[in-house]
Amino acid sequence: MPFKPGQSGNPAGKAKGNTYKMSAEQRDFLREFLLENKRKLVTQLKKMEGKDFVQNYITLMQYVLPKPATAEIKEVPKLEEFIAMTPEERQVAIEEIRASLNKEK
């Protein structure tokens, strides 16, 4: 075995900003497929209600909105903690999150 478990061939790790790059051909194929089936997709989504609609909406939004960085996720309080806060504490937490997001832009 060339590497020990947990060790890679690149000790420096993945370069910052380096992501999986889909080939141009694959992107073009998917773009064309989605454009050709846009009406069908919208028709099917309009038929959905409740939980099914929300789940599909959230799934699709992942491809539209940028994914938050790990640092941003760590700053967000857990839902239970957020619910237990007073309205004033919630507002402070929201403002802190907004400030950190604006700082990273």
All heavy atoms as an XYZ file, in Angstrom:
848
protein
N       0.856     -1.178      0.000
C       0.000      0.000      0.000
C       0.896      1.233      0.000
O       1.729      1.396      0.891
C      -0.901     -0.020      1.236
C      -1.938      1.074      1.198
S      -2.871      1.250      2.742
C      -3.997     -0.094      2.662
N       0.754      2.151     -0.987
C       1.665      3.281     -1.085
C       1.495      4.331      0.014
O       2.447      4.988      0.392
C       1.361      3.872     -2.452
C       0.010      3.376     -2.813
C      -0.184      2.096     -2.086
N       0.275      4.512      0.540
C       0.038      5.524      1.563
C      -0.574      4.886      2.795
O      -1.302      3.907      2.710
C      -0.915      6.608      1.056
C      -0.425      7.313     -0.172
C      -1.047      7.123     -1.384
C       0.666      8.169     -0.108
C      -0.597      7.767     -2.520
C       1.129      8.812     -1.236
C       0.498      8.616     -2.449
N      -0.290      5.469      3.951
C      -0.923      5.012      5.185
C      -2.351      5.547      5.226
O      -2.639      6.583      4.613
C      -0.147      5.541      6.392
C       1.256      4.989      6.494
C       1.968      5.601      7.676
C       3.406      5.119      7.713
N       4.165      5.802      8.766
N      -3.271      4.885      5.969
C      -4.637      5.394      6.085
C      -4.641      6.838      6.599
O      -3.909      7.176      7.527
C      -5.291      4.452      7.087
C      -4.503      3.192      6.999
C      -3.100      3.623      6.685
N      -5.437      7.689      5.972
C      -5.527      9.089      6.370
C      -4.452      9.968      5.767
O      -4.377     11.152      6.036
N      -3.618      9.397      4.919
C      -2.528     10.131      4.308
C      -2.757     10.170      2.799
O      -3.253      9.214      2.211
C      -1.223      9.399      4.619
C       0.011     10.235      4.509
C       1.236      9.425      4.901
O       1.352      8.268      4.515
N       2.124     10.026      5.666
N      -2.411     11.277      2.184
C      -2.595     11.361      0.738
C      -1.266     11.575      0.046
O      -0.240     11.780      0.690
C      -3.550     12.508      0.390
O      -2.862     13.737      0.503
N      -1.282     11.578     -1.257
C      -0.088     11.828     -2.034
C       0.245     13.305     -2.107
O       1.262     13.694     -2.650
N      -0.634     14.152     -1.575
C      -0.407     15.591     -1.591
C      -0.451     16.105     -0.156
O      -1.506     16.457      0.350
C      -1.469     16.283     -2.448
C      -1.228     17.771     -2.563
O      -0.274     18.305     -2.030
N      -2.126     18.441     -3.264
N       0.689     16.170      0.534
C       0.704     16.596      1.929
C       0.164     18.003      2.140
O      -0.349     18.325      3.194
C       2.176     16.525      2.331
C       2.892     15.869      1.228
C       2.010     15.842      0.033
N       0.249     18.855      1.119
C      -0.255     20.224      1.241
C      -1.778     20.264      1.146
O      -2.405     21.264      1.466
C       0.358     21.103      0.158
N      -2.382     19.187      0.689
C      -3.840     19.148      0.557
C      -4.306     19.783     -0.735
O      -3.520     20.243     -1.562
N      -5.608     19.832     -0.882
C      -6.216     20.409     -2.080
C      -5.991     21.915     -2.087
O      -6.104     22.575     -1.062
C      -7.716     20.091     -2.069
C      -8.465     20.581     -3.286
C      -9.919     20.219     -3.201
C     -10.566     21.190     -2.242
N     -11.918     21.504     -2.429
N      -5.660     22.454     -3.231
C      -5.444     23.888     -3.358
C      -6.742     24.635     -3.078
O      -7.824     24.191     -3.462
C      -4.944     24.214     -4.761
N      -6.632     25.791     -2.407
C      -7.811     26.581     -2.076
C      -8.533     27.001     -3.358
O      -7.912     27.455     -4.312
C      -7.401     27.810     -1.276
C      -8.580     28.602     -0.780
C      -8.145     29.718      0.143
C      -9.370     30.474      0.578
N      -9.379     30.768      1.967
N      -9.837     26.838     -3.352
C     -10.634     27.199     -4.515
C     -10.663     26.138     -5.588
O     -11.380     26.252     -6.572
N      -9.919     25.081     -5.422
C      -9.884     24.003     -6.403
C     -11.081     23.085     -6.154
O     -11.237     22.541     -5.079
C      -8.575     23.223     -6.283
C      -8.374     22.247     -7.412
O      -9.108     22.256     -8.390
N      -7.377     21.402     -7.271
N     -11.937     22.955     -7.116
C     -13.127     22.128     -6.960
C     -13.185     21.095     -8.068
O     -12.450     21.173     -9.051
C     -14.406     22.986     -7.013
O     -14.447     23.662     -8.272
C     -14.448     24.001     -5.891
N     -14.108     20.148     -7.917
C     -14.341     19.174     -8.970
C     -14.803     19.922    -10.202
O     -15.708     20.738    -10.145
C     -15.398     18.162     -8.520
C     -15.875     17.284     -9.639
C     -15.104     16.229    -10.097
C     -17.089     17.525    -10.271
C     -15.528     15.430    -11.130
C     -17.529     16.730    -11.305
C     -16.740     15.678    -11.730
O     -17.161     14.887    -12.763
N     -14.168     19.648    -11.310
C     -14.535     20.340    -12.534
C     -15.143     19.354    -13.525
O     -14.494     18.434    -13.980
C     -13.308     21.015    -13.118
C     -12.769     22.090    -12.188
C     -11.827     22.995    -12.895
C     -11.310     24.139    -12.098
N     -11.350     24.190    -10.733
N     -16.400     19.576    -13.789
C     -17.103     18.757    -14.765
C     -16.637     19.188    -16.154
O     -16.380     20.365    -16.385
C     -18.609     19.008    -14.609
C     -19.476     18.140    -15.471
S     -21.234     18.548    -15.321
C     -21.572     18.150    -13.643
N     -16.536     18.251    -17.047
C     -16.088     18.599    -18.391
C     -17.116     19.507    -19.065
O     -18.300     19.487    -18.746
C     -15.878     17.348    -19.231
O     -17.121     16.820    -19.642
N     -16.651     20.313    -19.981
C     -17.531     21.227    -20.714
C     -18.616     20.447    -21.440
O     -19.770     20.879    -21.505
C     -16.712     22.062    -21.679
N     -18.265     19.283    -21.953
C     -19.238     18.458    -22.674
C     -20.371     18.007    -21.746
O     -21.540     18.045    -22.112
C     -18.538     17.241    -23.279
C     -19.443     16.382    -24.135
C     -18.696     15.200    -24.737
O     -17.456     15.229    -24.811
O     -19.381     14.241    -25.136
N     -20.005     17.596    -20.524
C     -21.027     17.170    -19.562
C     -21.922     18.337    -19.168
O     -23.140     18.196    -19.080
C     -20.364     16.584    -18.305
C     -19.699     15.252    -18.546
C     -18.855     14.839    -17.358
O     -18.131     15.642    -16.776
N     -18.949     13.569    -16.994
N     -21.322     19.506    -18.918
C     -22.120     20.692    -18.557
C     -23.073     21.059    -19.682
O     -24.244     21.368    -19.456
C     -21.200     21.870    -18.247
C     -20.751     21.939    -16.819
C     -20.140     23.297    -16.501
N     -19.098     23.705    -17.422
C     -17.816     23.376    -17.312
N     -17.418     22.619    -16.321
N     -16.939     23.793    -18.192
N     -22.572     21.036    -20.917
C     -23.415     21.375    -22.064
C     -24.575     20.392    -22.197
O     -25.708     20.793    -22.473
C     -22.597     21.397    -23.350
C     -21.620     22.561    -23.396
O     -21.791     23.520    -22.605
O     -20.686     22.505    -24.222
N     -24.297     19.105    -22.005
C     -25.346     18.098    -22.089
C     -26.424     18.351    -21.036
O     -27.618     18.353    -21.344
C     -24.762     16.691    -21.917
C     -25.816     15.624    -21.794
C     -26.459     15.129    -22.922
C     -26.194     15.140    -20.548
C     -27.445     14.160    -22.813
C     -27.178     14.171    -20.425
C     -27.802     13.681    -21.562
N     -25.997     18.553    -19.787
C     -26.966     18.780    -18.710
C     -27.756     20.063    -18.917
O     -28.974     20.101    -18.700
C     -26.260     18.813    -17.360
C     -25.753     17.477    -16.848
C     -24.919     17.664    -15.596
C     -26.901     16.521    -16.587
N     -27.086     21.121    -19.348
C     -27.768     22.390    -19.608
C     -28.841     22.212    -20.679
O     -29.979     22.642    -20.513
C     -26.749     23.449    -20.037
C     -27.356     24.828    -20.233
C     -26.337     25.869    -20.668
N     -25.257     26.005    -19.699
C     -23.981     25.676    -19.933
N     -23.610     25.194    -21.091
N     -23.060     25.831    -19.003
N     -28.480     21.543    -21.759
C     -29.427     21.314    -22.863
C     -30.605     20.457    -22.392
O     -31.762     20.737    -22.700
C     -28.707     20.643    -24.034
C     -29.522     20.561    -25.295
C     -29.832     21.923    -25.887
O     -29.027     22.849    -25.734
O     -30.905     22.051    -26.502
N     -30.315     19.399    -21.636
C     -31.370     18.512    -21.125
C     -32.341     19.287    -20.240
O     -33.560     19.148    -20.366
C     -30.747     17.352    -20.344
C     -31.766     16.440    -19.735
C     -32.388     15.463    -20.499
C     -32.121     16.565    -18.402
C     -33.345     14.622    -19.942
C     -33.076     15.730    -17.835
C     -33.690     14.754    -18.610
N     -31.817     20.106    -19.348
C     -32.674     20.880    -18.450
C     -33.517     21.894    -19.216
O     -34.706     22.085    -18.917
C     -31.833     21.579    -17.378
C     -31.196     20.647    -16.357
C     -30.218     21.416    -15.486
C     -32.242     19.947    -15.516
N     -32.913     22.537    -20.209
C     -33.674     23.510    -20.995
C     -34.790     22.832    -21.792
O     -35.901     23.358    -21.880
C     -32.738     24.279    -21.924
C     -31.808     25.274    -21.233
C     -30.798     25.842    -22.233
C     -32.589     26.379    -20.564
N     -34.487     21.672    -22.343
C     -35.491     20.949    -23.128
C     -36.656     20.454    -22.263
O     -37.767     20.291    -22.747
C     -34.858     19.754    -23.844
C     -33.969     20.146    -25.001
C     -33.230     18.948    -25.591
O     -33.475     17.802    -25.160
O     -32.405     19.163    -26.488
N     -36.393     20.191    -20.996
C     -37.407     19.628    -20.112
C     -37.929     20.622    -19.078
O     -38.577     20.235    -18.105
C     -36.853     18.385    -19.403
C     -36.651     17.257    -20.372
O     -37.588     16.616    -20.795
N     -35.397     17.039    -20.765
N     -37.669     21.895    -19.296
C     -38.054     22.928    -18.335
C     -39.567     22.947    -18.088
O     -40.007     22.956    -16.945
C     -37.574     24.291    -18.826
C     -37.851     25.425    -17.855
C     -37.148     26.697    -18.276
C     -37.892     27.369    -19.396
N     -37.369     28.710    -19.711
N     -40.353     22.924    -19.136
C     -41.824     22.971    -18.980
C     -42.341     21.756    -18.221
O     -43.211     21.866    -17.358
C     -42.501     23.064    -20.337
C     -42.398     24.428    -20.941
C     -43.273     24.547    -22.158
N     -43.192     25.903    -22.673
C     -43.278     26.215    -23.937
N     -43.449     25.268    -24.840
N     -43.195     27.465    -24.324
N     -41.802     20.600    -18.538
C     -42.223     19.367    -17.857
C     -41.902     19.456    -16.368
O     -42.720     19.093    -15.514
C     -41.530     18.163    -18.489
C     -41.948     16.835    -17.913
C     -41.260     15.699    -18.650
C     -41.684     14.357    -18.100
N     -41.052     13.243    -18.801
N     -40.715     19.929    -16.049
C     -40.302     20.061    -14.650
C     -41.216     21.024    -13.902
O     -41.698     20.720    -12.803
C     -38.856     20.543    -14.568
C     -38.316     20.818    -13.173
C     -38.295     19.546    -12.341
C     -36.941     21.428    -13.241
N     -41.495     22.168    -14.495
C     -42.368     23.160    -13.854
C     -43.767     22.588    -13.660
O     -44.372     22.742    -12.590
C     -42.406     24.465    -14.681
C     -43.479     25.408    -14.170
C     -41.044     25.145    -14.652
N     -44.277     21.877    -14.652
C     -45.606     21.260    -14.546
C     -45.649     20.271    -13.389
O     -46.597     20.268    -12.595
C     -45.972     20.537    -15.864
O     -45.958     21.491    -16.923
C     -47.345     19.904    -15.782
N     -44.624     19.443    -13.271
C     -44.585     18.455    -12.193
C     -44.462     19.125    -10.822
O     -45.093     18.699     -9.856
C     -43.421     17.472    -12.407
C     -43.599     16.576    -13.608
C     -44.831     15.690    -13.497
O     -45.115     15.131    -12.459
N     -45.569     15.605    -14.584
N     -43.651     20.163    -10.738
C     -43.496     20.869     -9.470
C     -44.802     21.532     -9.038
O     -45.138     21.558     -7.858
C     -42.380     21.911     -9.555
C     -40.963     21.366     -9.535
C     -39.955     22.464     -9.844
C     -40.645     20.718     -8.202
N     -45.546     22.060    -10.003
C     -46.814     22.719     -9.672
C     -47.848     21.736     -9.147
O     -48.753     22.116     -8.418
C     -47.365     23.464    -10.890
C     -46.605     24.742    -11.174
C     -47.202     25.472    -12.351
C     -46.477     26.773    -12.613
N     -47.029     27.508    -13.744
N     -47.712     20.464     -9.505
C     -48.635     19.432     -9.019
C     -48.343     19.038     -7.574
O     -49.194     18.477     -6.897
C     -48.559     18.186     -9.903
C     -49.120     18.378    -11.289
C     -48.967     17.094    -12.083
C     -49.427     17.267    -13.510
N     -49.238     16.025    -14.293
N     -47.119     19.305     -7.108
C     -46.717     18.899     -5.764
C     -47.258     19.865     -4.720
O     -47.448     21.045     -4.981
C     -45.191     18.861     -5.650
C     -44.556     17.798     -6.466
S     -42.772     17.883     -6.247
C     -42.278     16.803     -7.554
N     -47.477     19.327     -3.520
C     -47.942     20.147     -2.409
C     -47.209     19.750     -1.145
O     -46.630     18.668     -1.055
C     -49.446     19.950     -2.199
C     -50.295     20.477     -3.332
C     -51.784     20.297     -3.069
O     -52.148     19.813     -1.984
O     -52.571     20.647     -3.951
N     -47.263     20.609     -0.175
C     -46.744     20.309      1.151
C     -45.291     19.906      1.161
O     -44.435     20.511      0.522
N     -45.007     18.848      1.908
C     -43.645     18.382      2.150
C     -42.909     18.041      0.855
O     -41.733     18.358      0.699
C     -43.692     17.167      3.075
C     -42.357     16.682      3.542
C     -42.520     15.516      4.504
C     -41.191     14.998      4.965
N     -41.318     13.866      5.885
N     -43.593     17.398     -0.090
C     -42.950     17.024     -1.356
C     -42.460     18.263     -2.103
O     -41.347     18.287     -2.623
C     -43.912     16.237     -2.248
C     -44.183     14.850     -1.723
O     -43.345     14.319     -0.976
O     -45.253     14.293     -2.063
N     -43.310     19.292     -2.153
C     -42.926     20.521     -2.845
C     -41.729     21.171     -2.154
O     -40.753     21.550     -2.807
C     -44.090     21.511     -2.906
C     -43.713     22.814     -3.544
C     -43.654     22.922     -4.919
C     -43.397     23.913     -2.767
C     -43.278     24.121     -5.514
C     -43.020     25.111     -3.349
C     -42.973     25.212     -4.726
N     -41.792     21.278     -0.836
C     -40.716     21.918     -0.084
C     -39.405     21.168     -0.265
O     -38.358     21.779     -0.515
C     -41.077     22.042      1.417
C     -39.888     22.538      2.231
C     -42.272     22.967      1.595
N     -39.418     19.846     -0.177
C     -38.189     19.059     -0.336
C     -37.586     19.262     -1.724
O     -36.374     19.436     -1.858
C     -38.465     17.575     -0.093
C     -38.647     17.237      1.360
C     -38.979     15.770      1.575
O     -39.539     15.111      0.704
N     -38.642     15.264      2.750
N     -38.405     19.234     -2.747
C     -37.898     19.419     -4.104
C     -37.410     20.848     -4.319
O     -36.405     21.076     -4.990
C     -38.962     19.041     -5.130
C     -39.068     17.550     -5.273
O     -38.210     16.913     -5.866
N     -40.107     16.968     -4.695
N     -38.109     21.809     -3.754
C     -37.703     23.215     -3.861
C     -36.328     23.409     -3.235
O     -35.434     23.998     -3.836
C     -38.749     24.094     -3.172
C     -38.497     25.570     -3.316
C     -38.931     26.257     -4.436
C     -37.827     26.274     -2.323
C     -38.701     27.617     -4.566
C     -37.594     27.630     -2.446
C     -38.037     28.291     -3.562
O     -37.803     29.627     -3.698
N     -36.143     22.874     -2.025
C     -34.860     22.999     -1.329
C     -33.752     22.305     -2.116
O     -32.646     22.826     -2.256
C     -34.964     22.451      0.108
C     -35.842     23.379      0.946
C     -33.587     22.295      0.740
C     -36.215     22.824      2.302
N     -34.049     21.135     -2.645
C     -33.056     20.405     -3.436
C     -32.606     21.231     -4.637
O     -31.407     21.330     -4.919
C     -33.622     19.053     -3.907
O     -33.966     18.284     -2.750
C     -32.625     18.300     -4.757
N     -33.545     21.837     -5.333
C     -33.198     22.642     -6.504
C     -32.449     23.909     -6.116
O     -31.538     24.340     -6.827
C     -34.457     22.993     -7.299
C     -35.123     21.811     -8.004
C     -36.468     22.222     -8.573
C     -34.217     21.260     -9.091
N     -32.800     24.516     -4.989
C     -32.146     25.746     -4.559
C     -30.657     25.528     -4.284
O     -29.862     26.450     -4.416
C     -32.822     26.321     -3.313
C     -34.201     26.903     -3.590
S     -34.213     28.156     -4.892
C     -33.255     29.442     -4.126
N     -30.270     24.305     -3.932
C     -28.861     24.013     -3.675
C     -28.001     24.276     -4.909
O     -26.802     24.517     -4.791
C     -28.686     22.555     -3.253
C     -29.297     22.238     -1.923
C     -29.171     20.762     -1.601
O     -28.161     20.141     -1.908
N     -30.190     20.205     -0.993
N     -28.610     24.223     -6.072
C     -27.867     24.424     -7.304
C     -27.909     25.870     -7.771
O     -27.269     26.228     -8.760
C     -28.401     23.493     -8.397
C     -28.222     22.052     -8.005
C     -29.271     21.321     -7.446
C     -26.987     21.424     -8.140
C     -29.096     20.003     -7.054
C     -26.801     20.120     -7.743
C     -27.865     19.412     -7.216
O     -27.690     18.110     -6.818
N     -28.658     26.704     -7.064
C     -28.787     28.106     -7.431
C     -28.020     28.994     -6.459
O     -27.311     29.904     -6.868
C     -30.273     28.529     -7.464
C     -30.424     29.995     -7.781
C     -31.050     27.679     -8.460
N     -28.165     28.712     -5.168
C     -27.513     29.519     -4.151
C     -26.117     28.975     -3.857
O     -25.908     27.770     -3.889
C     -28.339     29.488     -2.854
C     -29.738     30.053     -2.949
C     -30.470     29.853     -1.633
C     -29.694     31.535     -3.296
N     -25.185     29.855     -3.542
C     -23.850     29.364     -3.186
C     -23.894     28.611     -1.860
O     -24.663     28.949     -0.969
C     -23.014     30.637     -3.064
C     -23.999     31.727     -2.869
C     -25.279     31.287     -3.513
N     -23.094     27.585     -1.752
C     -23.043     26.811     -0.518
C     -22.248     27.580      0.525
O     -21.217     28.155      0.206
C     -22.410     25.450     -0.779
C     -23.279     24.582     -1.661
C     -22.680     23.206     -1.812
C     -23.636     22.278     -2.499
N     -23.798     22.482     -3.901
N     -22.718     27.605      1.772
C     -21.978     28.346      2.799
C     -20.664     27.657      3.134
O     -20.557     26.438      3.067
C     -22.923     28.328      4.001
C     -23.808     27.151      3.783
C     -23.925     26.987      2.295
N     -19.681     28.459      3.482
C     -18.386     27.924      3.898
C     -18.527     27.271      5.264
O     -19.433     27.590      6.029
C     -17.349     29.042      3.941
N     -17.625     26.369      5.582
C     -17.664     25.668      6.861
C     -17.643     26.647      8.026
O     -18.343     26.468      9.008
C     -16.483     24.694      6.973
O     -16.493     23.847      5.829
C     -16.573     23.852      8.221
N     -16.876     27.714      7.919
C     -16.785     28.700      9.000
C     -18.143     29.336      9.255
O     -18.514     29.596     10.394
C     -15.764     29.764      8.655
N     -18.913     29.589      8.209
C     -20.239     30.181      8.371
C     -21.165     29.235      9.118
O     -21.929     29.655      9.972
C     -20.850     30.493      7.007
C     -20.119     31.570      6.247
C     -20.673     31.738      4.859
O     -21.896     31.803      4.728
O     -19.877     31.798      3.918
N     -21.085     27.960      8.810
C     -21.962     26.982      9.429
C     -21.696     26.897     10.926
O     -22.613     26.802     11.716
C     -21.801     25.604      8.765
C     -22.290     25.677      7.320
C     -22.551     24.533      9.530
C     -21.975     24.459      6.492
N     -20.438     26.976     11.339
C     -20.089     26.875     12.749
C     -20.669     28.022     13.563
O     -20.916     27.893     14.740
C     -18.572     26.839     12.917
C     -17.944     25.559     12.430
C     -16.443     25.601     12.600
C     -15.805     24.353     12.040
N     -14.353     24.420     12.060
N     -20.883     29.179     12.942
C     -21.358     30.353     13.663
C     -22.863     30.345     13.884
O     -23.372     31.126     14.669
C     -20.964     31.618     12.898
C     -19.463     31.813     12.820
C     -19.078     32.974     11.945
O     -19.949     33.792     11.618
O     -17.901     33.064     11.588
N     -23.577     29.493     13.218
C     -25.032     29.465     13.327
C     -25.441     28.630     14.535
O     -25.011     27.493     14.676
C     -25.662     28.881     12.035
C     -27.156     28.785     12.162
C     -25.270     29.726     10.840
N     -26.289     29.198     15.433
C     -26.716     28.413     16.601
C     -27.624     27.263     16.179
O     -28.300     27.337     15.153
C     -27.471     29.426     17.454
C     -27.779     30.568     16.572
C     -26.827     30.540     15.429
N     -27.621     26.214     16.980
C     -28.511     25.090     16.710
C     -29.952     25.560     16.858
O     -30.238     26.493     17.609
C     -28.220     23.948     17.681
C     -26.884     23.299     17.456
C     -26.664     22.153     18.412
C     -25.304     21.531     18.161
N     -25.001     20.488     19.126
N     -30.851     24.907     16.157
C     -32.251     25.301     16.157
C     -32.825     25.334     17.573
O     -33.513     26.283     17.945
C     -33.068     24.351     15.273
C     -34.555     24.661     15.150
C     -34.768     26.066     14.578
C     -35.252     23.635     14.294
N     -32.498     24.328     18.369
C     -33.027     24.275     19.740
C     -32.544     25.471     20.549
O     -33.297     26.064     21.314
C     -32.608     22.970     20.435
C     -33.170     21.717     19.823
C     -32.377     21.232     18.611
O     -31.245     21.707     18.359
O     -32.912     20.374     17.887
N     -31.261     25.826     20.373
C     -30.705     26.979     21.080
C     -31.383     28.262     20.620
O     -31.698     29.132     21.419
C     -29.203     27.079     20.831
C     -28.392     25.946     21.405
C     -26.943     25.972     20.925
O     -26.566     26.881     20.146
O     -26.192     25.067     21.335
N     -31.598     28.369     19.314
C     -32.216     29.561     18.746
C     -33.644     29.728     19.277
O     -34.058     30.824     19.647
C     -32.206     29.468     17.218
C     -32.588     30.747     16.532
C     -31.672     31.780     16.427
C     -33.841     30.913     15.993
C     -32.008     32.971     15.802
C     -34.189     32.090     15.360
C     -33.277     33.126     15.260
N     -34.395     28.626     19.336
C     -35.775     28.674     19.834
C     -35.814     29.081     21.301
O     -36.699     29.817     21.734
C     -36.476     27.317     19.616
C     -36.680     27.085     18.114
C     -37.801     27.239     20.354
C     -37.137     25.698     17.755
N     -34.832     28.623     22.080
C     -34.796     28.914     23.514
C     -34.393     30.357     23.811
O     -34.594     30.832     24.926
C     -33.840     27.945     24.210
N     -33.859     31.066     22.826
C     -33.419     32.447     23.039
C     -34.602     33.392     23.195
O     -35.691     33.128     22.697
C     -32.584     32.931     21.844
C     -31.266     32.288     21.675
S     -30.484     32.956     20.174
C     -28.934     32.101     20.215
N     -34.340     34.503     23.869
C     -35.343     35.570     23.931
C     -35.353     36.254     22.567
O     -34.377     36.131     21.804
C     -34.982     36.601     25.017
O     -33.776     37.267     24.615
C     -34.831     35.957     26.382
N     -36.408     36.988     22.245
C     -36.429     37.699     20.956
C     -35.214     38.616     20.769
O     -34.677     38.716     19.670
C     -37.730     38.495     21.007
C     -38.608     37.707     21.918
C     -37.686     37.124     22.942
N     -34.767     39.242     21.844
C     -33.608     40.138     21.752
C     -32.340     39.347     21.433
O     -31.518     39.765     20.616
C     -33.419     40.920     23.062
C     -34.540     41.897     23.362
C     -35.786     41.255     23.977
O     -35.713     40.106     24.469
O     -36.838     41.910     23.951
N     -32.170     38.183     22.090
C     -30.996     37.342     21.824
C     -31.017     36.823     20.394
O     -29.968     36.746     19.741
C     -30.957     36.161     22.806
C     -30.656     36.553     24.233
C     -30.832     35.401     25.214
O     -31.717     34.538     24.993
O     -30.075     35.367     26.201
N     -32.200     36.480     19.895
C     -32.317     36.015     18.503
C     -31.884     37.104     17.541
O     -31.166     36.850     16.574
C     -33.758     35.604     18.193
C     -34.146     34.295     18.739
C     -35.517     33.878     18.216
N     -36.124     33.029     19.211
C     -37.328     33.176     19.717
N     -38.119     34.115     19.282
N     -37.778     32.361     20.632
N     -32.321     38.343     17.821
C     -31.972     39.447     16.933
C     -30.462     39.667     16.912
O     -29.875     39.882     15.858
C     -32.693     40.735     17.370
C     -32.573     41.857     16.365
C     -33.168     41.504     15.014
O     -34.205     40.873     14.906
N     -32.486     41.903     13.958
N     -29.822     39.573     18.075
C     -28.365     39.718     18.156
C     -27.693     38.615     17.344
O     -26.753     38.879     16.574
C     -27.893     39.689     19.635
C     -26.377     39.573     19.707
C     -28.376     40.930     20.370
N     -28.155     37.375     17.486
C     -27.572     36.245     16.740
C     -27.728     36.461     15.240
O     -26.787     36.233     14.470
C     -28.229     34.934     17.166
N     -28.886     36.914     14.813
C     -29.134     37.168     13.385
C     -28.197     38.253     12.873
O     -27.605     38.126     11.793
C     -30.612     37.534     13.148
C     -31.494     36.306     13.385
C     -30.820     38.112     11.748
C     -32.977     36.604     13.435
N     -28.041     39.326     13.638
C     -27.162     40.421     13.219
C     -25.705     39.955     13.139
O     -24.973     40.357     12.231
C     -27.297     41.618     14.165
C     -28.649     42.305     14.102
C     -29.025     42.774     12.711
O     -28.144     43.247     11.953
O     -30.217     42.678     12.356
N     -25.275     39.098     14.069
C     -23.907     38.573     14.029
C     -23.684     37.726     12.777
O     -22.638     37.819     12.128
C     -23.623     37.742     15.277
C     -23.474     38.569     16.534
C     -23.346     37.720     17.801
O     -23.458     36.471     17.714
O     -23.142     38.312     18.871
N     -24.673     36.909     12.440
C     -24.559     36.074     11.239
C     -24.506     36.947      9.996
O     -23.679     36.738      9.098
C     -25.721     35.060     11.162
C     -25.597     34.050     12.305
C     -25.743     34.365      9.807
C     -26.827     33.197     12.515
N     -25.382     37.953      9.933
C     -25.374     38.877      8.783
C     -24.024     39.564      8.642
O     -23.483     39.689      7.546
C     -26.466     39.935      8.948
C     -27.813     39.488      8.552
C     -28.782     40.652      8.547
N     -30.118     40.167      8.290
C     -31.209     40.622      8.849
N     -31.151     41.607      9.722
N     -32.383     40.126      8.553
N     -23.487     40.035      9.764
C     -22.201     40.738      9.727
C     -21.097     39.819      9.220
O     -20.266     40.225      8.406
C     -21.862     41.268     11.119
N     -21.082     38.573      9.686
C     -20.033     37.649      9.253
C     -20.178     37.316      7.767
O     -19.194     37.170      7.062
C     -20.026     36.381     10.092
O     -21.166     35.600      9.836
N     -21.417     37.199      7.281
C     -21.628     36.919      5.860
C     -21.206     38.105      5.010
O     -20.598     37.939      3.956
C     -23.091     36.560      5.594
C     -23.568     35.231      6.177
C     -25.066     35.078      5.965
C     -22.828     34.070      5.558
N     -21.530     39.329      5.449
C     -21.151     40.523      4.689
C     -19.643     40.710      4.688
O     -19.085     41.190      3.715
C     -21.841     41.755      5.266
C     -23.323     41.770      4.960
O     -23.770     41.203      3.967
N     -24.092     42.403      5.814
N     -18.979     40.315      5.782
C     -17.524     40.452      5.880
C     -16.832     39.536      4.880
O     -15.795     39.883      4.326
C     -17.096     40.098      7.304
C     -15.650     40.345      7.581
C     -15.216     40.145      9.017
C     -16.108     39.302      9.850
N     -15.604     38.988     11.177
N     -17.405     38.367      4.596
C     -16.785     37.397      3.697
C     -17.011     37.722      2.237
O     -16.381     37.155      1.379
C     -17.294     35.993      4.008
C     -16.810     35.494      5.339
C     -17.232     34.064      5.615
O     -17.635     33.377      4.664
O     -17.148     33.637      6.771
N     -17.926     38.634      1.917
C     -18.214     38.960      0.509
C     -17.125     39.775     -0.115
O     -16.360     40.443      0.333
C     -19.541     39.719      0.393
C     -20.709     38.807      0.582
C     -21.991     39.553      0.383
C     -23.188     38.648      0.581
N     -24.438     39.309      0.406
